[in-house]
Amino acid sequence: MGNSQSFDFDDFKQKAMQELYAGKPLMGESGIFTPLLKHFLEATLQGEMSNHLTT
């Protein structure tokens, strides 16, 4: 959870369009949306932990 790397949405969008046209699946372990979902879940968990530890 200590990964404070920012998510480059524009880069993700470009790669996602290329992979979509190449026929890559949307979901799953190697799916197009997996990096976006991973970033979202990590940020959510980090927020929950920060909130929990400060209260």
mmCIF entry with sequence, helices, sheets and N, C-alpha, C, O atoms, coordinates in Angstrom:
data_MODEL
# 
_entry.id   MODEL 
# 
_entity.id                         1 
_entity.type                       polymer 
_entity.pdbx_number_of_molecules   1 
# 
_entity_poly.entity_id                      1 
_entity_poly.type                           'polypeptide(L)' 
_entity_poly.nstd_linkage                   no 
_entity_poly.nstd_monomer                   no 
_entity_poly.pdbx_seq_one_letter_code       MGNSQSFDFDDFKQKAMQELYAGKPLMGESGIFTPLLKHFLEATLQGEMSNHLTT 
_entity_poly.pdbx_seq_one_letter_code_can   MGNSQSFDFDDFKQKAMQELYAGKPLMGESGIFTPLLKHFLEATLQGEMSNHLTT 
_entity_poly.pdbx_strand_id                 A 
# 
loop_
_entity_poly_seq.entity_id 
_entity_poly_seq.num 
_entity_poly_seq.mon_id 
_entity_poly_seq.hetero 
1 1  MET n 
1 2  GLY n 
1 3  ASN n 
1 4  SER n 
1 5  GLN n 
1 6  SER n 
1 7  PHE n 
1 8  ASP n 
1 9  PHE n 
1 10 ASP n 
1 11 ASP n 
1 12 PHE n 
1 13 LYS n 
1 14 GLN n 
1 15 LYS n 
1 16 ALA n 
1 17 MET n 
1 18 GLN n 
1 19 GLU n 
1 20 LEU n 
1 21 TYR n 
1 22 ALA n 
1 23 GLY n 
1 24 LYS n 
1 25 PRO n 
1 26 LEU n 
1 27 MET n 
1 28 GLY n 
1 29 GLU n 
1 30 SER n 
1 31 GLY n 
1 32 ILE n 
1 33 PHE n 
1 34 THR n 
1 35 PRO n 
1 36 LEU n 
1 37 LEU n 
1 38 LYS n 
1 39 HIS n 
1 40 PHE n 
1 41 LEU n 
1 42 GLU n 
1 43 ALA n 
1 44 THR n 
1 45 LEU n 
1 46 GLN n 
1 47 GLY n 
1 48 GLU n 
1 49 MET n 
1 50 SER n 
1 51 ASN n 
1 52 HIS n 
1 53 LEU n 
1 54 THR n 
1 55 THR n 
# 
_struct_asym.id          A 
_struct_asym.entity_id   1 
# 
loop_
_struct_conf.conf_type_id 
_struct_conf.id 
_struct_conf.pdbx_PDB_helix_id 
_struct_conf.beg_label_comp_id 
_struct_conf.beg_label_asym_id 
_struct_conf.beg_label_seq_id 
_struct_conf.pdbx_beg_PDB_ins_code 
_struct_conf.end_label_comp_id 
_struct_conf.end_label_asym_id 
_struct_conf.end_label_seq_id 
_struct_conf.pdbx_end_PDB_ins_code 
_struct_conf.beg_auth_comp_id 
_struct_conf.beg_auth_asym_id 
_struct_conf.beg_auth_seq_id 
_struct_conf.end_auth_comp_id 
_struct_conf.end_auth_asym_id 
_struct_conf.end_auth_seq_id 
_struct_conf.pdbx_PDB_helix_class 
_struct_conf.details 
_struct_conf.pdbx_PDB_helix_length 
HELX_P HELX_P1 AA1 PHE A 9  ? TYR A 21 ? PHE A 9  TYR A 21 1 ? 13 
HELX_P HELX_P2 AA2 THR A 34 ? THR A 54 ? THR A 34 THR A 54 1 ? 21 
# 
_struct_conf_type.id          HELX_P 
_struct_conf_type.criteria    ? 
_struct_conf_type.reference   ? 
# 
loop_
_atom_site.group_PDB 
_atom_site.id 
_atom_site.type_symbol 
_atom_site.label_atom_id 
_atom_site.label_alt_id 
_atom_site.label_comp_id 
_atom_site.label_asym_id 
_atom_site.label_entity_id 
_atom_site.label_seq_id 
_atom_site.pdbx_PDB_ins_code 
_atom_site.Cartn_x 
_atom_site.Cartn_y 
_atom_site.Cartn_z 
_atom_site.occupancy 
_atom_site.B_iso_or_equiv 
_atom_site.pdbx_formal_charge 
_atom_site.auth_seq_id 
_atom_site.auth_comp_id 
_atom_site.auth_asym_id 
_atom_site.auth_atom_id 
_atom_site.pdbx_PDB_model_num 
ATOM 1   N N  . MET A 1 1  ? 0.801   -1.202  0.000   1.00 0.00 ? 1  MET A N  1 
ATOM 2   C CA . MET A 1 1  ? 0.000   0.000   0.000   1.00 0.00 ? 1  MET A CA 1 
ATOM 3   C C  . MET A 1 1  ? 0.837   1.257   0.000   1.00 0.00 ? 1  MET A C  1 
ATOM 4   O O  . MET A 1 1  ? 0.288   2.342   -0.189  1.00 0.00 ? 1  MET A O  1 
ATOM 5   N N  . GLY A 1 2  ? 2.124   1.167   0.200   1.00 0.00 ? 2  GLY A N  1 
ATOM 6   C CA . GLY A 1 2  ? 2.976   2.325   0.271   1.00 0.00 ? 2  GLY A CA 1 
ATOM 7   C C  . GLY A 1 2  ? 3.285   2.920   -1.094  1.00 0.00 ? 2  GLY A C  1 
ATOM 8   O O  . GLY A 1 2  ? 4.121   3.818   -1.197  1.00 0.00 ? 2  GLY A O  1 
ATOM 9   N N  . ASN A 1 3  ? 2.640   2.445   -2.128  1.00 0.00 ? 3  ASN A N  1 
ATOM 10  C CA . ASN A 1 3  ? 2.898   2.931   -3.470  1.00 0.00 ? 3  ASN A CA 1 
ATOM 11  C C  . ASN A 1 3  ? 2.176   4.248   -3.685  1.00 0.00 ? 3  ASN A C  1 
ATOM 12  O O  . ASN A 1 3  ? 0.957   4.273   -3.858  1.00 0.00 ? 3  ASN A O  1 
ATOM 13  N N  . SER A 1 4  ? 2.936   5.356   -3.675  1.00 0.00 ? 4  SER A N  1 
ATOM 14  C CA . SER A 1 4  ? 2.325   6.668   -3.843  1.00 0.00 ? 4  SER A CA 1 
ATOM 15  C C  . SER A 1 4  ? 2.466   7.160   -5.277  1.00 0.00 ? 4  SER A C  1 
ATOM 16  O O  . SER A 1 4  ? 2.312   8.351   -5.547  1.00 0.00 ? 4  SER A O  1 
ATOM 17  N N  . GLN A 1 5  ? 2.758   6.245   -6.195  1.00 0.00 ? 5  GLN A N  1 
ATOM 18  C CA . GLN A 1 5  ? 2.918   6.599   -7.587  1.00 0.00 ? 5  GLN A CA 1 
ATOM 19  C C  . GLN A 1 5  ? 1.586   7.084   -8.136  1.00 0.00 ? 5  GLN A C  1 
ATOM 20  O O  . GLN A 1 5  ? 0.549   6.463   -7.903  1.00 0.00 ? 5  GLN A O  1 
ATOM 21  N N  . SER A 1 6  ? 1.616   8.212   -8.876  1.00 0.00 ? 6  SER A N  1 
ATOM 22  C CA . SER A 1 6  ? 0.377   8.729   -9.435  1.00 0.00 ? 6  SER A CA 1 
ATOM 23  C C  . SER A 1 6  ? -0.022  7.925   -10.668 1.00 0.00 ? 6  SER A C  1 
ATOM 24  O O  . SER A 1 6  ? 0.819   7.303   -11.318 1.00 0.00 ? 6  SER A O  1 
ATOM 25  N N  . PHE A 1 7  ? -1.283  7.947   -10.972 1.00 0.00 ? 7  PHE A N  1 
ATOM 26  C CA . PHE A 1 7  ? -1.824  7.206   -12.101 1.00 0.00 ? 7  PHE A CA 1 
ATOM 27  C C  . PHE A 1 7  ? -1.939  8.153   -13.284 1.00 0.00 ? 7  PHE A C  1 
ATOM 28  O O  . PHE A 1 7  ? -2.624  9.172   -13.196 1.00 0.00 ? 7  PHE A O  1 
ATOM 29  N N  . ASP A 1 8  ? -1.282  7.832   -14.379 1.00 0.00 ? 8  ASP A N  1 
ATOM 30  C CA . ASP A 1 8  ? -1.322  8.662   -15.578 1.00 0.00 ? 8  ASP A CA 1 
ATOM 31  C C  . ASP A 1 8  ? -2.506  8.221   -16.433 1.00 0.00 ? 8  ASP A C  1 
ATOM 32  O O  . ASP A 1 8  ? -2.416  7.256   -17.193 1.00 0.00 ? 8  ASP A O  1 
ATOM 33  N N  . PHE A 1 9  ? -3.616  8.944   -16.296 1.00 0.00 ? 9  PHE A N  1 
ATOM 34  C CA . PHE A 1 9  ? -4.833  8.543   -16.975 1.00 0.00 ? 9  PHE A CA 1 
ATOM 35  C C  . PHE A 1 9  ? -4.701  8.668   -18.492 1.00 0.00 ? 9  PHE A C  1 
ATOM 36  O O  . PHE A 1 9  ? -5.217  7.825   -19.225 1.00 0.00 ? 9  PHE A O  1 
ATOM 37  N N  . ASP A 1 10 ? -4.019  9.703   -18.972 1.00 0.00 ? 10 ASP A N  1 
ATOM 38  C CA . ASP A 1 10 ? -3.862  9.872   -20.416 1.00 0.00 ? 10 ASP A CA 1 
ATOM 39  C C  . ASP A 1 10 ? -3.066  8.716   -21.027 1.00 0.00 ? 10 ASP A C  1 
ATOM 40  O O  . ASP A 1 10 ? -3.404  8.225   -22.105 1.00 0.00 ? 10 ASP A O  1 
ATOM 41  N N  . ASP A 1 11 ? -2.018  8.291   -20.340 1.00 0.00 ? 11 ASP A N  1 
ATOM 42  C CA . ASP A 1 11 ? -1.230  7.146   -20.797 1.00 0.00 ? 11 ASP A CA 1 
ATOM 43  C C  . ASP A 1 11 ? -2.086  5.883   -20.791 1.00 0.00 ? 11 ASP A C  1 
ATOM 44  O O  . ASP A 1 11 ? -2.053  5.095   -21.736 1.00 0.00 ? 11 ASP A O  1 
ATOM 45  N N  . PHE A 1 12 ? -2.853  5.701   -19.715 1.00 0.00 ? 12 PHE A N  1 
ATOM 46  C CA . PHE A 1 12 ? -3.750  4.549   -19.620 1.00 0.00 ? 12 PHE A CA 1 
ATOM 47  C C  . PHE A 1 12 ? -4.746  4.551   -20.770 1.00 0.00 ? 12 PHE A C  1 
ATOM 48  O O  . PHE A 1 12 ? -4.998  3.515   -21.385 1.00 0.00 ? 12 PHE A O  1 
ATOM 49  N N  . LYS A 1 13 ? -5.309  5.717   -21.058 1.00 0.00 ? 13 LYS A N  1 
ATOM 50  C CA . LYS A 1 13 ? -6.311  5.827   -22.113 1.00 0.00 ? 13 LYS A CA 1 
ATOM 51  C C  . LYS A 1 13 ? -5.723  5.438   -23.471 1.00 0.00 ? 13 LYS A C  1 
ATOM 52  O O  . LYS A 1 13 ? -6.360  4.716   -24.237 1.00 0.00 ? 13 LYS A O  1 
ATOM 53  N N  . GLN A 1 14 ? -4.527  5.906   -23.767 1.00 0.00 ? 14 GLN A N  1 
ATOM 54  C CA . GLN A 1 14 ? -3.871  5.558   -25.035 1.00 0.00 ? 14 GLN A CA 1 
ATOM 55  C C  . GLN A 1 14 ? -3.627  4.056   -25.136 1.00 0.00 ? 14 GLN A C  1 
ATOM 56  O O  . GLN A 1 14 ? -3.949  3.432   -26.147 1.00 0.00 ? 14 GLN A O  1 
ATOM 57  N N  . LYS A 1 15 ? -3.054  3.481   -24.073 1.00 0.00 ? 15 LYS A N  1 
ATOM 58  C CA . LYS A 1 15 ? -2.770  2.046   -24.078 1.00 0.00 ? 15 LYS A CA 1 
ATOM 59  C C  . LYS A 1 15 ? -4.049  1.225   -24.150 1.00 0.00 ? 15 LYS A C  1 
ATOM 60  O O  . LYS A 1 15 ? -4.098  0.201   -24.831 1.00 0.00 ? 15 LYS A O  1 
ATOM 61  N N  . ALA A 1 16 ? -5.088  1.677   -23.442 1.00 0.00 ? 16 ALA A N  1 
ATOM 62  C CA . ALA A 1 16 ? -6.352  0.948   -23.442 1.00 0.00 ? 16 ALA A CA 1 
ATOM 63  C C  . ALA A 1 16 ? -6.964  0.916   -24.835 1.00 0.00 ? 16 ALA A C  1 
ATOM 64  O O  . ALA A 1 16 ? -7.483  -0.120  -25.249 1.00 0.00 ? 16 ALA A O  1 
ATOM 65  N N  . MET A 1 17 ? -6.918  2.008   -25.559 1.00 0.00 ? 17 MET A N  1 
ATOM 66  C CA . MET A 1 17 ? -7.470  2.039   -26.910 1.00 0.00 ? 17 MET A CA 1 
ATOM 67  C C  . MET A 1 17 ? -6.684  1.113   -27.838 1.00 0.00 ? 17 MET A C  1 
ATOM 68  O O  . MET A 1 17 ? -7.274  0.401   -28.651 1.00 0.00 ? 17 MET A O  1 
ATOM 69  N N  . GLN A 1 18 ? -5.359  1.121   -27.718 1.00 0.00 ? 18 GLN A N  1 
ATOM 70  C CA . GLN A 1 18 ? -4.535  0.235   -28.545 1.00 0.00 ? 18 GLN A CA 1 
ATOM 71  C C  . GLN A 1 18 ? -4.859  -1.226  -28.246 1.00 0.00 ? 18 GLN A C  1 
ATOM 72  O O  . GLN A 1 18 ? -5.007  -2.039  -29.158 1.00 0.00 ? 18 GLN A O  1 
ATOM 73  N N  . GLU A 1 19 ? -4.966  -1.548  -26.961 1.00 0.00 ? 19 GLU A N  1 
ATOM 74  C CA . GLU A 1 19 ? -5.235  -2.931  -26.569 1.00 0.00 ? 19 GLU A CA 1 
ATOM 75  C C  . GLU A 1 19 ? -6.650  -3.353  -26.943 1.00 0.00 ? 19 GLU A C  1 
ATOM 76  O O  . GLU A 1 19 ? -6.887  -4.514  -27.274 1.00 0.00 ? 19 GLU A O  1 
ATOM 77  N N  . LEU A 1 20 ? -7.586  -2.419  -26.892 1.00 0.00 ? 20 LEU A N  1 
ATOM 78  C CA . LEU A 1 20 ? -8.960  -2.727  -27.283 1.00 0.00 ? 20 LEU A CA 1 
ATOM 79  C C  . LEU A 1 20 ? -9.026  -3.071  -28.767 1.00 0.00 ? 20 LEU A C  1 
ATOM 80  O O  . LEU A 1 20 ? -9.673  -4.044  -29.153 1.00 0.00 ? 20 LEU A O  1 
ATOM 81  N N  . TYR A 1 21 ? -8.366  -2.282  -29.588 1.00 0.00 ? 21 TYR A N  1 
ATOM 82  C CA . TYR A 1 21 ? -8.341  -2.562  -31.027 1.00 0.00 ? 21 TYR A CA 1 
ATOM 83  C C  . TYR A 1 21 ? -7.588  -3.855  -31.338 1.00 0.00 ? 21 TYR A C  1 
ATOM 84  O O  . TYR A 1 21 ? -7.848  -4.498  -32.355 1.00 0.00 ? 21 TYR A O  1 
ATOM 85  N N  . ALA A 1 22 ? -6.663  -4.234  -30.470 1.00 0.00 ? 22 ALA A N  1 
ATOM 86  C CA . ALA A 1 22 ? -5.908  -5.474  -30.668 1.00 0.00 ? 22 ALA A CA 1 
ATOM 87  C C  . ALA A 1 22 ? -6.690  -6.702  -30.195 1.00 0.00 ? 22 ALA A C  1 
ATOM 88  O O  . ALA A 1 22 ? -6.238  -7.830  -30.389 1.00 0.00 ? 22 ALA A O  1 
ATOM 89  N N  . GLY A 1 23 ? -7.844  -6.497  -29.582 1.00 0.00 ? 23 GLY A N  1 
ATOM 90  C CA . GLY A 1 23 ? -8.688  -7.608  -29.159 1.00 0.00 ? 23 GLY A CA 1 
ATOM 91  C C  . GLY A 1 23 ? -8.427  -8.113  -27.761 1.00 0.00 ? 23 GLY A C  1 
ATOM 92  O O  . GLY A 1 23 ? -8.875  -9.203  -27.406 1.00 0.00 ? 23 GLY A O  1 
ATOM 93  N N  . LYS A 1 24 ? -7.711  -7.345  -26.958 1.00 0.00 ? 24 LYS A N  1 
ATOM 94  C CA . LYS A 1 24 ? -7.422  -7.753  -25.583 1.00 0.00 ? 24 LYS A CA 1 
ATOM 95  C C  . LYS A 1 24 ? -8.712  -7.679  -24.751 1.00 0.00 ? 24 LYS A C  1 
ATOM 96  O O  . LYS A 1 24 ? -9.528  -6.782  -24.962 1.00 0.00 ? 24 LYS A O  1 
ATOM 97  N N  . PRO A 1 25 ? -8.901  -8.608  -23.814 1.00 0.00 ? 25 PRO A N  1 
ATOM 98  C CA . PRO A 1 25 ? -10.125 -8.590  -22.997 1.00 0.00 ? 25 PRO A CA 1 
ATOM 99  C C  . PRO A 1 25 ? -10.176 -7.369  -22.071 1.00 0.00 ? 25 PRO A C  1 
ATOM 100 O O  . PRO A 1 25 ? -9.141  -6.821  -21.691 1.00 0.00 ? 25 PRO A O  1 
ATOM 101 N N  . LEU A 1 26 ? -11.378 -6.961  -21.723 1.00 0.00 ? 26 LEU A N  1 
ATOM 102 C CA . LEU A 1 26 ? -11.548 -5.802  -20.843 1.00 0.00 ? 26 LEU A CA 1 
ATOM 103 C C  . LEU A 1 26 ? -11.205 -6.119  -19.394 1.00 0.00 ? 26 LEU A C  1 
ATOM 104 O O  . LEU A 1 26 ? -10.545 -5.327  -18.721 1.00 0.00 ? 26 LEU A O  1 
ATOM 105 N N  . MET A 1 27 ? -11.646 -7.263  -18.917 1.00 0.00 ? 27 MET A N  1 
ATOM 106 C CA . MET A 1 27 ? -11.446 -7.626  -17.520 1.00 0.00 ? 27 MET A CA 1 
ATOM 107 C C  . MET A 1 27 ? -10.590 -8.880  -17.433 1.00 0.00 ? 27 MET A C  1 
ATOM 108 O O  . MET A 1 27 ? -10.303 -9.529  -18.439 1.00 0.00 ? 27 MET A O  1 
ATOM 109 N N  . GLY A 1 28 ? -10.192 -9.204  -16.218 1.00 0.00 ? 28 GLY A N  1 
ATOM 110 C CA . GLY A 1 28 ? -9.378  -10.388 -15.988 1.00 0.00 ? 28 GLY A CA 1 
ATOM 111 C C  . GLY A 1 28 ? -7.971  -9.995  -15.596 1.00 0.00 ? 28 GLY A C  1 
ATOM 112 O O  . GLY A 1 28 ? -7.639  -8.813  -15.516 1.00 0.00 ? 28 GLY A O  1 
ATOM 113 N N  . GLU A 1 29 ? -7.159  -10.986 -15.356 1.00 0.00 ? 29 GLU A N  1 
ATOM 114 C CA . GLU A 1 29 ? -5.802  -10.759 -14.860 1.00 0.00 ? 29 GLU A CA 1 
ATOM 115 C C  . GLU A 1 29 ? -4.972  -9.883  -15.796 1.00 0.00 ? 29 GLU A C  1 
ATOM 116 O O  . GLU A 1 29 ? -4.174  -9.067  -15.333 1.00 0.00 ? 29 GLU A O  1 
ATOM 117 N N  . SER A 1 30 ? -5.148  -10.040 -17.084 1.00 0.00 ? 30 SER A N  1 
ATOM 118 C CA . SER A 1 30 ? -4.381  -9.232  -18.038 1.00 0.00 ? 30 SER A CA 1 
ATOM 119 C C  . SER A 1 30 ? -5.300  -8.319  -18.848 1.00 0.00 ? 30 SER A C  1 
ATOM 120 O O  . SER A 1 30 ? -4.968  -7.933  -19.969 1.00 0.00 ? 30 SER A O  1 
ATOM 121 N N  . GLY A 1 31 ? -6.443  -7.981  -18.282 1.00 0.00 ? 31 GLY A N  1 
ATOM 122 C CA . GLY A 1 31 ? -7.420  -7.164  -18.988 1.00 0.00 ? 31 GLY A CA 1 
ATOM 123 C C  . GLY A 1 31 ? -7.029  -5.693  -19.086 1.00 0.00 ? 31 GLY A C  1 
ATOM 124 O O  . GLY A 1 31 ? -6.127  -5.218  -18.396 1.00 0.00 ? 31 GLY A O  1 
ATOM 125 N N  . ILE A 1 32 ? -7.724  -5.003  -19.950 1.00 0.00 ? 32 ILE A N  1 
ATOM 126 C CA . ILE A 1 32 ? -7.455  -3.588  -20.189 1.00 0.00 ? 32 ILE A CA 1 
ATOM 127 C C  . ILE A 1 32 ? -7.711  -2.746  -18.945 1.00 0.00 ? 32 ILE A C  1 
ATOM 128 O O  . ILE A 1 32 ? -6.927  -1.847  -18.641 1.00 0.00 ? 32 ILE A O  1 
ATOM 129 N N  . PHE A 1 33 ? -8.795  -3.021  -18.221 1.00 0.00 ? 33 PHE A N  1 
ATOM 130 C CA . PHE A 1 33 ? -9.165  -2.193  -17.078 1.00 0.00 ? 33 PHE A CA 1 
ATOM 131 C C  . PHE A 1 33 ? -8.484  -2.593  -15.768 1.00 0.00 ? 33 PHE A C  1 
ATOM 132 O O  . PHE A 1 33 ? -8.692  -1.942  -14.744 1.00 0.00 ? 33 PHE A O  1 
ATOM 133 N N  . THR A 1 34 ? -7.684  -3.642  -15.788 1.00 0.00 ? 34 THR A N  1 
ATOM 134 C CA . THR A 1 34 ? -7.035  -4.117  -14.570 1.00 0.00 ? 34 THR A CA 1 
ATOM 135 C C  . THR A 1 34 ? -6.137  -3.060  -13.911 1.00 0.00 ? 34 THR A C  1 
ATOM 136 O O  . THR A 1 34 ? -6.214  -2.900  -12.693 1.00 0.00 ? 34 THR A O  1 
ATOM 137 N N  . PRO A 1 35 ? -5.293  -2.334  -14.651 1.00 0.00 ? 35 PRO A N  1 
ATOM 138 C CA . PRO A 1 35 ? -4.464  -1.304  -13.999 1.00 0.00 ? 35 PRO A CA 1 
ATOM 139 C C  . PRO A 1 35 ? -5.297  -0.185  -13.365 1.00 0.00 ? 35 PRO A C  1 
ATOM 140 O O  . PRO A 1 35 ? -4.960  0.309   -12.289 1.00 0.00 ? 35 PRO A O  1 
ATOM 141 N N  . LEU A 1 36 ? -6.383  0.210   -14.034 1.00 0.00 ? 36 LEU A N  1 
ATOM 142 C CA . LEU A 1 36 ? -7.249  1.262   -13.491 1.00 0.00 ? 36 LEU A CA 1 
ATOM 143 C C  . LEU A 1 36 ? -7.931  0.787   -12.210 1.00 0.00 ? 36 LEU A C  1 
ATOM 144 O O  . LEU A 1 36 ? -7.987  1.520   -11.223 1.00 0.00 ? 36 LEU A O  1 
ATOM 145 N N  . LEU A 1 37 ? -8.441  -0.426  -12.229 1.00 0.00 ? 37 LEU A N  1 
ATOM 146 C CA . LEU A 1 37 ? -9.086  -0.992  -11.048 1.00 0.00 ? 37 LEU A CA 1 
ATOM 147 C C  . LEU A 1 37 ? -8.088  -1.155  -9.903  1.00 0.00 ? 37 LEU A C  1 
ATOM 148 O O  . LEU A 1 37 ? -8.413  -0.879  -8.748  1.00 0.00 ? 37 LEU A O  1 
ATOM 149 N N  . LYS A 1 38 ? -6.886  -1.599  -10.222 1.00 0.00 ? 38 LYS A N  1 
ATOM 150 C CA . LYS A 1 38 ? -5.844  -1.768  -9.211  1.00 0.00 ? 38 LYS A CA 1 
ATOM 151 C C  . LYS A 1 38 ? -5.520  -0.426  -8.545  1.00 0.00 ? 38 LYS A C  1 
ATOM 152 O O  . LYS A 1 38 ? -5.433  -0.340  -7.320  1.00 0.00 ? 38 LYS A O  1 
ATOM 153 N N  . HIS A 1 39 ? -5.345  0.605   -9.351  1.00 0.00 ? 39 HIS A N  1 
ATOM 154 C CA . HIS A 1 39 ? -5.046  1.927   -8.798  1.00 0.00 ? 39 HIS A CA 1 
ATOM 155 C C  . HIS A 1 39 ? -6.193  2.419   -7.912  1.00 0.00 ? 39 HIS A C  1 
ATOM 156 O O  . HIS A 1 39 ? -5.962  2.942   -6.822  1.00 0.00 ? 39 HIS A O  1 
ATOM 157 N N  . PHE A 1 40 ? -7.419  2.250   -8.382  1.00 0.00 ? 40 PHE A N  1 
ATOM 158 C CA . PHE A 1 40 ? -8.585  2.679   -7.622  1.00 0.00 ? 40 PHE A CA 1 
ATOM 159 C C  . PHE A 1 40 ? -8.675  1.960   -6.277  1.00 0.00 ? 40 PHE A C  1 
ATOM 160 O O  . PHE A 1 40 ? -8.907  2.592   -5.246  1.00 0.00 ? 40 PHE A O  1 
ATOM 161 N N  . LEU A 1 41 ? -8.494  0.651   -6.287  1.00 0.00 ? 41 LEU A N  1 
ATOM 162 C CA . LEU A 1 41 ? -8.591  -0.118  -5.044  1.00 0.00 ? 41 LEU A CA 1 
ATOM 163 C C  . LEU A 1 41 ? -7.464  0.233   -4.077  1.00 0.00 ? 41 LEU A C  1 
ATOM 164 O O  . LEU A 1 41 ? -7.698  0.346   -2.874  1.00 0.00 ? 41 LEU A O  1 
ATOM 165 N N  . GLU A 1 42 ? -6.244  0.408   -4.585  1.00 0.00 ? 42 GLU A N  1 
ATOM 166 C CA . GLU A 1 42 ? -5.125  0.784   -3.709  1.00 0.00 ? 42 GLU A CA 1 
ATOM 167 C C  . GLU A 1 42 ? -5.333  2.162   -3.096  1.00 0.00 ? 42 GLU A C  1 
ATOM 168 O O  . GLU A 1 42 ? -5.052  2.359   -1.914  1.00 0.00 ? 42 GLU A O  1 
ATOM 169 N N  . ALA A 1 43 ? -5.822  3.116   -3.881  1.00 0.00 ? 43 ALA A N  1 
ATOM 170 C CA . ALA A 1 43 ? -6.077  4.461   -3.359  1.00 0.00 ? 43 ALA A CA 1 
ATOM 171 C C  . ALA A 1 43 ? -7.192  4.432   -2.315  1.00 0.00 ? 43 ALA A C  1 
ATOM 172 O O  . ALA A 1 43 ? -7.120  5.125   -1.300  1.00 0.00 ? 43 ALA A O  1 
ATOM 173 N N  . THR A 1 44 ? -8.216  3.630   -2.569  1.00 0.00 ? 44 THR A N  1 
ATOM 174 C CA . THR A 1 44 ? -9.321  3.501   -1.621  1.00 0.00 ? 44 THR A CA 1 
ATOM 175 C C  . THR A 1 44 ? -8.845  2.890   -0.304  1.00 0.00 ? 44 THR A C  1 
ATOM 176 O O  . THR A 1 44 ? -9.182  3.383   0.772   1.00 0.00 ? 44 THR A O  1 
ATOM 177 N N  . LEU A 1 45 ? -8.066  1.822   -0.394  1.00 0.00 ? 45 LEU A N  1 
ATOM 178 C CA . LEU A 1 45 ? -7.556  1.184   0.817   1.00 0.00 ? 45 LEU A CA 1 
ATOM 179 C C  . LEU A 1 45 ? -6.612  2.108   1.583   1.00 0.00 ? 45 LEU A C  1 
ATOM 180 O O  . LEU A 1 45 ? -6.629  2.131   2.814   1.00 0.00 ? 45 LEU A O  1 
ATOM 181 N N  . GLN A 1 46 ? -5.794  2.864   0.865   1.00 0.00 ? 46 GLN A N  1 
ATOM 182 C CA . GLN A 1 46 ? -4.896  3.811   1.523   1.00 0.00 ? 46 GLN A CA 1 
ATOM 183 C C  . GLN A 1 46 ? -5.702  4.879   2.260   1.00 0.00 ? 46 GLN A C  1 
ATOM 184 O O  . GLN A 1 46 ? -5.354  5.256   3.379   1.00 0.00 ? 46 GLN A O  1 
ATOM 185 N N  . GLY A 1 47 ? -6.760  5.361   1.649   1.00 0.00 ? 47 GLY A N  1 
ATOM 186 C CA . GLY A 1 47 ? -7.627  6.339   2.308   1.00 0.00 ? 47 GLY A CA 1 
ATOM 187 C C  . GLY A 1 47 ? -8.290  5.756   3.548   1.00 0.00 ? 47 GLY A C  1 
ATOM 188 O O  . GLY A 1 47 ? -8.380  6.419   4.582   1.00 0.00 ? 47 GLY A O  1 
ATOM 189 N N  . GLU A 1 48 ? -8.748  4.530   3.442   1.00 0.00 ? 48 GLU A N  1 
ATOM 190 C CA . GLU A 1 48 ? -9.372  3.867   4.599   1.00 0.00 ? 48 GLU A CA 1 
ATOM 191 C C  . GLU A 1 48 ? -8.374  3.699   5.745   1.00 0.00 ? 48 GLU A C  1 
ATOM 192 O O  . GLU A 1 48 ? -8.700  3.954   6.904   1.00 0.00 ? 48 GLU A O  1 
ATOM 193 N N  . MET A 1 49 ? -7.165  3.271   5.411   1.00 0.00 ? 49 MET A N  1 
ATOM 194 C CA . MET A 1 49 ? -6.146  3.078   6.451   1.00 0.00 ? 49 MET A CA 1 
ATOM 195 C C  . MET A 1 49 ? -5.753  4.419   7.083   1.00 0.00 ? 49 MET A C  1 
ATOM 196 O O  . MET A 1 49 ? -5.603  4.511   8.302   1.00 0.00 ? 49 MET A O  1 
ATOM 197 N N  . SER A 1 50 ? -5.589  5.441   6.267   1.00 0.00 ? 50 SER A N  1 
ATOM 198 C CA . SER A 1 50 ? -5.249  6.762   6.800   1.00 0.00 ? 50 SER A CA 1 
ATOM 199 C C  . SER A 1 50 ? -6.336  7.259   7.734   1.00 0.00 ? 50 SER A C  1 
ATOM 200 O O  . SER A 1 50 ? -6.045  7.778   8.812   1.00 0.00 ? 50 SER A O  1 
ATOM 201 N N  . ASN A 1 51 ? -7.575  7.104   7.331   1.00 0.00 ? 51 ASN A N  1 
ATOM 202 C CA . ASN A 1 51 ? -8.707  7.528   8.155   1.00 0.00 ? 51 ASN A CA 1 
ATOM 203 C C  . ASN A 1 51 ? -8.762  6.724   9.444   1.00 0.00 ? 51 ASN A C  1 
ATOM 204 O O  . ASN A 1 51 ? -8.983  7.281   10.519  1.00 0.00 ? 51 ASN A O  1 
ATOM 205 N N  . HIS A 1 52 ? -8.565  5.432   9.337   1.00 0.00 ? 52 HIS A N  1 
ATOM 206 C CA . HIS A 1 52 ? -8.634  4.548   10.510  1.00 0.00 ? 52 HIS A CA 1 
ATOM 207 C C  . HIS A 1 52 ? -7.523  4.879   11.521  1.00 0.00 ? 52 HIS A C  1 
ATOM 208 O O  . HIS A 1 52 ? -7.758  4.875   12.730  1.00 0.00 ? 52 HIS A O  1 
ATOM 209 N N  . LEU A 1 53 ? -6.325  5.163   11.022  1.00 0.00 ? 53 LEU A N  1 
ATOM 210 C CA . LEU A 1 53 ? -5.193  5.409   11.906  1.00 0.00 ? 53 LEU A CA 1 
ATOM 211 C C  . LEU A 1 53 ? -5.222  6.811   12.536  1.00 0.00 ? 53 LEU A C  1 
ATOM 212 O O  . LEU A 1 53 ? -4.563  7.042   13.551  1.00 0.00 ? 53 LEU A O  1 
ATOM 213 N N  . THR A 1 54 ? -5.970  7.738   11.950  1.00 0.00 ? 54 THR A N  1 
ATOM 214 C CA . THR A 1 54 ? -6.011  9.100   12.509  1.00 0.00 ? 54 THR A CA 1 
ATOM 215 C C  . THR A 1 54 ? -7.204  9.311   13.425  1.00 0.00 ? 54 THR A C  1 
ATOM 216 O O  . THR A 1 54 ? -7.310  10.365  14.052  1.00 0.00 ? 54 THR A O  1 
ATOM 217 N N  . THR A 1 55 ? -8.107  8.337   13.522  1.00 0.00 ? 55 THR A N  1 
ATOM 218 C CA . THR A 1 55 ? -9.266  8.503   14.399  1.00 0.00 ? 55 THR A CA 1 
ATOM 219 C C  . THR A 1 55 ? -9.125  7.684   15.662  1.00 0.00 ? 55 THR A C  1 
ATOM 220 O O  . THR A 1 55 ? -10.013 7.705   16.514  1.00 0.00 ? 55 THR A O  1 
# 
